[in-house]
Amino acid sequence: KPVTARPLETRMGTGKGEPDHWVAVVRPGKILFELAGVSEEAARECFARVAYKLPLRVRLVGRTVKV
């Protein structure tokens, strides 16, 4: 969704500002990444490296039944 911003030192009352940047709304519990064909140890190492780049908490979820 777009996030709008008004220029600095502008008067109020002339409407909403121009779109400044876009953000993605991620609800809690949403699965963002799926890994297939790698060991659990490699997946843990991958998520450990990626976790510090993301502004959210990363949790590894595994499947008990093979599909």
C-alpha positions in Angstrom: 0.0 0.0 0.0 1.3 3.5 -0.6 2.5 5.7 2.2 2.1 9.4 1.5 4.2 12.3 2.7 3.9 16.0 2.5 6.8 18.2 1.6 8.4 20.1 4.5 7.1 23.6 5.4 3.9 23.4 3.4 0.6 24.8 4.6 -2.2 22.5 5.8 -5.4 22.0 4.0 -4.4 21.3 0.5 -5.1 17.6 0.5 -3.1 14.5 1.0 0.5 14.3 0.0 2.1 12.5 -2.9 3.0 8.8 -2.5 6.4 8.7 -0.9 7.1 4.9 -0.9 5.3 1.6 -0.9 5.0 -0.9 2.0 3.8 -4.5 2.2 1.5 -5.4 5.1 2.6 -8.8 6.5 0.2 -10.2 9.1 1.4 -12.4 12.0 1.6 -16.1 11.1 2.2 -15.5 7.4 4.7 -17.9 5.8 7.1 -15.8 3.6 9.7 -18.4 2.5 9.6 -22.1 1.7 12.7 -24.2 1.3 12.7 -27.6 -0.4 15.5 -30.0 -1.1 17.8 -28.7 1.6 18.7 -30.2 5.0 17.3 -28.7 8.2 20.7 -27.6 9.2 21.3 -25.7 6.0 17.8 -24.1 6.4 18.6 -23.0 9.9 21.9 -21.5 8.8 20.1 -19.7 5.9 17.5 -18.2 8.1 20.1 -17.2 10.7 21.8 -15.1 8.1 18.6 -13.6 6.7 17.0 -12.9 10.0 19.1 -9.8 10.8 18.2 -8.2 7.5 14.4 -8.4 8.1 12.6 -6.0 10.4 10.5 -8.9 11.8 11.0 -12.1 13.9 11.9 -15.2 11.9 10.8 -18.6 12.9 11.5 -21.9 11.2 8.5 -24.1 10.8 8.8 -27.7 9.7 6.5 -30.2 8.1 5.9 -33.6 9.8 4.3 -35.3 6.8 6.1 -35.5 3.4 4.0 -34.3 0.5 
